[in-house]
Amino acid sequence: MALVDYKLDGHLAVITMKRSEKKNALNEDMLKDLAEVWTRFKNDDDAWVAVFTGEGNIFCAGADTSYIATAAEGEDFWNEFLNYTQKIPYMTGTVGKPTISAINGSCFGGGVSLALSADFRIMAEDAILRMPEPDMGAIIIQWETGVPAPILKQLNVGLPLTAERAYQVGMLNGICPADKVLDTAIEWGRKLLTKPPLAIRKNVQISRTLFTKTEPMDGYSLLDYCTQVGNMLAGTEDGAEAMKAFLEKKTPEYKAK
């Protein structure tokens, strides 16, 4: 049975971890399914935006304890775990389309990275983020960049971070009651779908580059790259449709072309 569900409603994909009996903890099978489903989203031309959530009342409890136990047996668990995550386009930032995490409950360990890998993040107001690795005598092996330094250190020593505090320091786009998280994230997705999809993808990509302070821009300076992308978008069908709709004050119809 698949541990990750993929549902497409129009151009909006909802991706759900479905291992609630184990608090959506990550084991080898879950990581493989995440890689498969996120690759499917990346390659699905009909899917323009993804909402990512977990079944039950916890988004993700991190690595399964039975999986972590292999580290105590002398196996190279941490390197294996990292290698698996690098096969998930969502976690490597190579999915190429906007993503929204609907963080319906608390996140621990690798679940924190899963939650923060999204471009936009909506979190349950009573949830927390916590990295238990320091309590196991281990270090944090994977981080989503952009976490303010004092907050990073707080998490890095295993102290919890509330949703409210994460929102205050700009790590989240919104917080709400747990039973409203998925609906709120889907609402965000619907708003994104009203905009020219190719332009949204490029703007998100550029924002990711600024956020991570890396330059995967095919050898161009960021200014030159933005100019090149602007010219490309202006020559697309959606570019012409967006401009026409703006000038004529009408509802546009986009094709991602």
VOMAR-538434 format. One record per residue (C-alpha): residue in three letters; x, z, y; residue number from 0. Coordinates in steps of 0.25 Angstrom, whole numbers, padded with zeros to 4 digits, always signed. Layout:
+-----+-------+-------+-------+-----+
!   r !     u !     w !     v !   k !
+-----+-------+-------+-------+-----+
! ALA !     X !     Z !     Y ! NUM !
...
+-----+-------+-------+-------+-----+
//
This chain:
+-----+-------+-------+-------+-----+
!   r !     u !     w !     v !   k !
+-----+-------+-------+-------+-----+
! MET ! +0000 ! +0000 ! +0000 !   0 !
! ALA ! +0005 ! -0004 ! +0014 !   1 !
! LEU ! +0009 ! +0008 ! +0022 !   2 !
! VAL ! +0008 ! +0000 ! +0035 !   3 !
! ASP ! -0005 ! -0007 ! +0039 !   4 !
! TYR ! -0006 ! -0019 ! +0048 !   5 !
! LYS ! -0019 ! -0023 ! +0055 !   6 !
! LEU ! -0021 ! -0034 ! +0065 !   7 !
! ASP ! -0032 ! -0034 ! +0075 !   8 !
! GLY ! -0031 ! -0046 ! +0083 !   9 !
! HIS ! -0017 ! -0046 ! +0088 !  10 !
! LEU ! -0015 ! -0031 ! +0087 !  11 !
! ALA ! -0009 ! -0026 ! +0074 !  12 !
! VAL ! -0011 ! -0011 ! +0070 !  13 !
! ILE ! +0000 ! -0006 ! +0061 !  14 !
! THR ! -0002 ! +0007 ! +0054 !  15 !
! MET ! +0007 ! +0016 ! +0045 !  16 !
! LYS ! -0002 ! +0020 ! +0034 !  17 !
! ARG ! +0005 ! +0032 ! +0027 !  18 !
! SER ! -0003 ! +0043 ! +0033 !  19 !
! GLU ! -0003 ! +0052 ! +0021 !  20 !
! LYS ! +0012 ! +0052 ! +0023 !  21 !
! LYS ! +0011 ! +0053 ! +0039 !  22 !
! ASN ! +0015 ! +0038 ! +0039 !  23 !
! ALA ! +0029 ! +0042 ! +0035 !  24 !
! LEU ! +0039 ! +0031 ! +0033 !  25 !
! ASN ! +0044 ! +0028 ! +0020 !  26 !
! GLU ! +0051 ! +0015 ! +0014 !  27 !
! ASP ! +0037 ! +0009 ! +0011 !  28 !
! MET ! +0032 ! +0012 ! +0025 !  29 !
! LEU ! +0044 ! +0007 ! +0032 !  30 !
! LYS ! +0043 ! -0006 ! +0024 !  31 !
! ASP ! +0029 ! -0008 ! +0028 !  32 !
! LEU ! +0031 ! -0005 ! +0042 !  33 !
! ALA ! +0042 ! -0016 ! +0042 !  34 !
! GLU ! +0032 ! -0026 ! +0035 !  35 !
! VAL ! +0021 ! -0023 ! +0044 !  36 !
! TRP ! +0029 ! -0024 ! +0057 !  37 !
! THR ! +0035 ! -0037 ! +0053 !  38 !
! ARG ! +0021 ! -0042 ! +0050 !  39 !
! PHE ! +0017 ! -0038 ! +0064 !  40 !
! LYS ! +0029 ! -0044 ! +0070 !  41 !
! ASN ! +0026 ! -0058 ! +0063 !  42 !
! ASP ! +0011 ! -0058 ! +0065 !  43 !
! ASP ! +0008 ! -0068 ! +0076 !  44 !
! ASP ! -0006 ! -0062 ! +0077 !  45 !
! ALA ! -0001 ! -0048 ! +0080 !  46 !
! TRP ! +0003 ! -0046 ! +0094 !  47 !
! VAL ! +0003 ! -0030 ! +0096 !  48 !
! ALA ! +0005 ! -0019 ! +0085 !  49 !
! VAL ! -0001 ! -0005 ! +0085 !  50 !
! PHE ! +0007 ! +0004 ! +0076 !  51 !
! THR ! +0001 ! +0017 ! +0070 !  52 !
! GLY ! +0001 ! +0027 ! +0059 !  53 !
! GLU ! -0011 ! +0031 ! +0050 !  54 !
! GLY ! -0015 ! +0045 ! +0050 !  55 !
! ASN ! -0012 ! +0056 ! +0061 !  56 !
! ILE ! +0004 ! +0054 ! +0061 !  57 !
! PHE ! +0010 ! +0041 ! +0066 !  58 !
! CYS ! +0022 ! +0042 ! +0057 !  59 !
! ALA ! +0030 ! +0054 ! +0051 !  60 !
! GLY ! +0043 ! +0047 ! +0050 !  61 !
! ALA ! +0050 ! +0045 ! +0037 !  62 !
! ASP ! +0044 ! +0050 ! +0025 !  63 !
! THR ! +0050 ! +0063 ! +0020 !  64 !
! SER ! +0052 ! +0057 ! +0006 !  65 !
! TYR ! +0059 ! +0045 ! +0012 !  66 !
! ILE ! +0068 ! +0054 ! +0021 !  67 !
! ALA ! +0072 ! +0062 ! +0008 !  68 !
! THR ! +0080 ! +0051 ! +0004 !  69 !
! ALA ! +0090 ! +0055 ! +0015 !  70 !
! ALA ! +0092 ! +0068 ! +0009 !  71 !
! GLU ! +0095 ! +0061 ! -0004 !  72 !
! GLY ! +0107 ! +0054 ! +0002 !  73 !
! GLU ! +0100 ! +0041 ! +0004 !  74 !
! ASP ! +0102 ! +0033 ! +0017 !  75 !
! PHE ! +0088 ! +0036 ! +0022 !  76 !
! TRP ! +0090 ! +0035 ! +0037 !  77 !
! ASN ! +0097 ! +0021 ! +0036 !  78 !
! GLU ! +0087 ! +0016 ! +0027 !  79 !
! PHE ! +0075 ! +0021 ! +0036 !  80 !
! LEU ! +0081 ! +0014 ! +0048 !  81 !
! ASN ! +0083 ! +0001 ! +0040 !  82 !
! TYR ! +0069 ! +0001 ! +0036 !  83 !
! THR ! +0064 ! +0003 ! +0051 !  84 !
! GLN ! +0073 ! -0008 ! +0056 !  85 !
! LYS ! +0064 ! -0018 ! +0047 !  86 !
! ILE ! +0052 ! -0014 ! +0056 !  87 !
! PRO ! +0051 ! -0023 ! +0068 !  88 !
! TYR ! +0042 ! -0013 ! +0075 !  89 !
! MET ! +0054 ! -0003 ! +0074 !  90 !
! THR ! +0065 ! -0012 ! +0078 !  91 !
! GLY ! +0057 ! -0018 ! +0090 !  92 !
! THR ! +0057 ! -0032 ! +0085 !  93 !
! VAL ! +0042 ! -0033 ! +0082 !  94 !
! GLY ! +0041 ! -0042 ! +0095 !  95 !
! LYS ! +0027 ! -0037 ! +0098 !  96 !
! PRO ! +0021 ! -0025 ! +0106 !  97 !
! THR ! +0019 ! -0012 ! +0097 !  98 !
! ILE ! +0011 ! +0000 ! +0099 !  99 !
! SER ! +0012 ! +0013 ! +0091 ! 100 !
! ALA ! -0001 ! +0021 ! +0090 ! 101 !
! ILE ! +0006 ! +0034 ! +0087 ! 102 !
! ASN ! -0006 ! +0042 ! +0081 ! 103 !
! GLY ! +0002 ! +0054 ! +0077 ! 104 !
! SER ! +0015 ! +0061 ! +0077 ! 105 !
! CYS ! +0028 ! +0053 ! +0073 ! 106 !
! PHE ! +0040 ! +0059 ! +0066 ! 107 !
! GLY ! +0054 ! +0053 ! +0063 ! 108 !
! GLY ! +0053 ! +0038 ! +0061 ! 109 !
! GLY ! +0039 ! +0039 ! +0065 ! 110 !
! VAL ! +0044 ! +0041 ! +0080 ! 111 !
! SER ! +0051 ! +0028 ! +0079 ! 112 !
! LEU ! +0039 ! +0021 ! +0074 ! 113 !
! ALA ! +0031 ! +0026 ! +0085 ! 114 !
! LEU ! +0041 ! +0023 ! +0096 ! 115 !
! SER ! +0044 ! +0009 ! +0091 ! 116 !
! ALA ! +0031 ! +0004 ! +0097 ! 117 !
! ASP ! +0031 ! -0003 ! +0111 ! 118 !
! PHE ! +0019 ! +0006 ! +0115 ! 119 !
! ARG ! +0015 ! +0020 ! +0109 ! 120 !
! ILE ! +0002 ! +0028 ! +0109 ! 121 !
! MET ! +0003 ! +0041 ! +0103 ! 122 !
! ALA ! -0006 ! +0052 ! +0099 ! 123 !
! GLU ! -0006 ! +0063 ! +0109 ! 124 !
! ASP ! -0004 ! +0075 ! +0099 ! 125 !
! ALA ! +0007 ! +0068 ! +0091 ! 126 !
! ILE ! +0022 ! +0070 ! +0091 ! 127 !
! LEU ! +0035 ! +0063 ! +0089 ! 128 !
! ARG ! +0046 ! +0070 ! +0081 ! 129 !
! MET ! +0059 ! +0066 ! +0074 ! 130 !
! PRO ! +0062 ! +0075 ! +0062 ! 131 !
! GLU ! +0075 ! +0069 ! +0059 ! 132 !
! PRO ! +0083 ! +0080 ! +0066 ! 133 !
! ASP ! +0077 ! +0091 ! +0058 ! 134 !
! MET ! +0081 ! +0083 ! +0045 ! 135 !
! GLY ! +0096 ! +0083 ! +0050 ! 136 !
! ALA ! +0095 ! +0068 ! +0054 ! 137 !
! ILE ! +0096 ! +0060 ! +0066 ! 138 !
! ILE ! +0086 ! +0050 ! +0072 ! 139 !
! ILE ! +0089 ! +0036 ! +0067 ! 140 !
! GLN ! +0079 ! +0028 ! +0075 ! 141 !
! TRP ! +0074 ! +0029 ! +0089 ! 142 !
! GLU ! +0065 ! +0021 ! +0098 ! 143 !
! THR ! +0072 ! +0020 ! +0111 ! 144 !
! GLY ! +0066 ! +0024 ! +0124 ! 145 !
! VAL ! +0064 ! +0039 ! +0121 ! 146 !
! PRO ! +0069 ! +0047 ! +0133 ! 147 !
! ALA ! +0081 ! +0054 ! +0130 ! 148 !
! PRO ! +0076 ! +0069 ! +0130 ! 149 !
! ILE ! +0064 ! +0065 ! +0121 ! 150 !
! LEU ! +0074 ! +0057 ! +0112 ! 151 !
! LYS ! +0082 ! +0070 ! +0110 ! 152 !
! GLN ! +0070 ! +0078 ! +0108 ! 153 !
! LEU ! +0065 ! +0069 ! +0097 ! 154 !
! ASN ! +0080 ! +0068 ! +0092 ! 155 !
! VAL ! +0080 ! +0083 ! +0089 ! 156 !
! GLY ! +0067 ! +0083 ! +0081 ! 157 !
! LEU ! +0058 ! +0089 ! +0092 ! 158 !
! PRO ! +0044 ! +0084 ! +0093 ! 159 !
! LEU ! +0039 ! +0075 ! +0105 ! 160 !
! THR ! +0024 ! +0075 ! +0109 ! 161 !
! ALA ! +0016 ! +0063 ! +0112 ! 162 !
! GLU ! +0013 ! +0068 ! +0126 ! 163 !
! ARG ! +0028 ! +0070 ! +0129 ! 164 !
! ALA ! +0032 ! +0056 ! +0123 ! 165 !
! TYR ! +0021 ! +0050 ! +0132 ! 166 !
! GLN ! +0027 ! +0057 ! +0144 ! 167 !
! VAL ! +0041 ! +0052 ! +0142 ! 168 !
! GLY ! +0036 ! +0037 ! +0140 ! 169 !
! MET ! +0037 ! +0036 ! +0125 ! 170 !
! LEU ! +0022 ! +0033 ! +0123 ! 171 !
! ASN ! +0012 ! +0024 ! +0130 ! 172 !
! GLY ! +0001 ! +0034 ! +0127 ! 173 !
! ILE ! -0004 ! +0046 ! +0120 ! 174 !
! CYS ! -0019 ! +0049 ! +0115 ! 175 !
! PRO ! -0026 ! +0056 ! +0105 ! 176 !
! ALA ! -0022 ! +0052 ! +0091 ! 177 !
! ASP ! -0035 ! +0046 ! +0087 ! 178 !
! LYS ! -0034 ! +0037 ! +0099 ! 179 !
! VAL ! -0019 ! +0032 ! +0097 ! 180 !
! LEU ! -0022 ! +0020 ! +0089 ! 181 !
! ASP ! -0033 ! +0015 ! +0097 ! 182 !
! THR ! -0025 ! +0017 ! +0110 ! 183 !
! ALA ! -0013 ! +0009 ! +0104 ! 184 !
! ILE ! -0023 ! -0002 ! +0100 ! 185 !
! GLU ! -0028 ! -0002 ! +0114 ! 186 !
! TRP ! -0014 ! -0004 ! +0119 ! 187 !
! GLY ! -0012 ! -0015 ! +0109 ! 188 !
! ARG ! -0025 ! -0022 ! +0114 ! 189 !
! LYS ! -0020 ! -0022 ! +0128 ! 190 !
! LEU ! -0007 ! -0028 ! +0124 ! 191 !
! LEU ! -0015 ! -0039 ! +0117 ! 192 !
! THR ! -0021 ! -0043 ! +0130 ! 193 !
! LYS ! -0008 ! -0047 ! +0136 ! 194 !
! PRO ! +0001 ! -0060 ! +0133 ! 195 !
! PRO ! +0007 ! -0056 ! +0119 ! 196 !
! LEU ! +0020 ! -0063 ! +0121 ! 197 !
! ALA ! +0023 ! -0057 ! +0134 ! 198 !
! ILE ! +0019 ! -0043 ! +0129 ! 199 !
! ARG ! +0029 ! -0045 ! +0118 ! 200 !
! LYS ! +0040 ! -0049 ! +0127 ! 201 !
! ASN ! +0038 ! -0038 ! +0137 ! 202 !
! VAL ! +0038 ! -0028 ! +0126 ! 203 !
! GLN ! +0051 ! -0034 ! +0120 ! 204 !
! ILE ! +0057 ! -0033 ! +0134 ! 205 !
! SER ! +0052 ! -0019 ! +0136 ! 206 !
! ARG ! +0058 ! -0015 ! +0122 ! 207 !
! THR ! +0072 ! -0021 ! +0126 ! 208 !
! LEU ! +0072 ! -0013 ! +0139 ! 209 !
! PHE ! +0067 ! +0000 ! +0132 ! 210 !
! THR ! +0078 ! -0001 ! +0122 ! 211 !
! LYS ! +0089 ! -0006 ! +0131 ! 212 !
! THR ! +0092 ! -0017 ! +0121 ! 213 !
! GLU ! +0093 ! -0032 ! +0125 ! 214 !
! PRO ! +0088 ! -0040 ! +0113 ! 215 !
! MET ! +0086 ! -0052 ! +0123 ! 216 !
! ASP ! +0093 ! -0064 ! +0116 ! 217 !
! GLY ! +0105 ! -0063 ! +0125 ! 218 !
! TYR ! +0097 ! -0063 ! +0138 ! 219 !
! SER ! +0097 ! -0053 ! +0149 ! 220 !
! LEU ! +0084 ! -0045 ! +0150 ! 221 !
! LEU ! +0080 ! -0053 ! +0163 ! 222 !
! ASP ! +0083 ! -0066 ! +0157 ! 223 !
! TYR ! +0076 ! -0063 ! +0144 ! 224 !
! CYS ! +0063 ! -0059 ! +0152 ! 225 !
! THR ! +0064 ! -0071 ! +0161 ! 226 !
! GLN ! +0065 ! -0080 ! +0148 ! 227 !
! VAL ! +0053 ! -0072 ! +0141 ! 228 !
! GLY ! +0045 ! -0074 ! +0154 ! 229 !
! ASN ! +0047 ! -0089 ! +0154 ! 230 !
! MET ! +0044 ! -0090 ! +0139 ! 231 !
! LEU ! +0031 ! -0081 ! +0141 ! 232 !
! ALA ! +0026 ! -0090 ! +0153 ! 233 !
! GLY ! +0027 ! -0102 ! +0144 ! 234 !
! THR ! +0018 ! -0097 ! +0133 ! 235 !
! GLU ! +0003 ! -0099 ! +0131 ! 236 !
! ASP ! +0001 ! -0084 ! +0133 ! 237 !
! GLY ! +0009 ! -0084 ! +0145 ! 238 !
! ALA ! +0001 ! -0095 ! +0151 ! 239 !
! GLU ! -0012 ! -0088 ! +0146 ! 240 !
! ALA ! -0008 ! -0075 ! +0153 ! 241 !
! MET ! -0005 ! -0081 ! +0166 ! 242 !
! LYS ! -0018 ! -0089 ! +0166 ! 243 !
! ALA ! -0026 ! -0077 ! +0162 ! 244 !
! PHE ! -0019 ! -0069 ! +0173 ! 245 !
! LEU ! -0022 ! -0079 ! +0184 ! 246 !
! GLU ! -0036 ! -0082 ! +0179 ! 247 !
! LYS ! -0040 ! -0067 ! +0176 ! 248 !
! LYS ! -0044 ! -0071 ! +0162 ! 249 !
! THR ! -0042 ! -0065 ! +0149 ! 250 !
! PRO ! -0030 ! -0071 ! +0142 ! 251 !
! GLU ! -0030 ! -0076 ! +0127 ! 252 !
! TYR ! -0016 ! -0074 ! +0121 ! 253 !
! LYS ! -0010 ! -0081 ! +0109 ! 254 !
! ALA ! +0004 ! -0075 ! +0109 ! 255 !
! LYS ! +0009 ! -0090 ! +0111 ! 256 !
+-----+-------+-------+-------+-----+
//
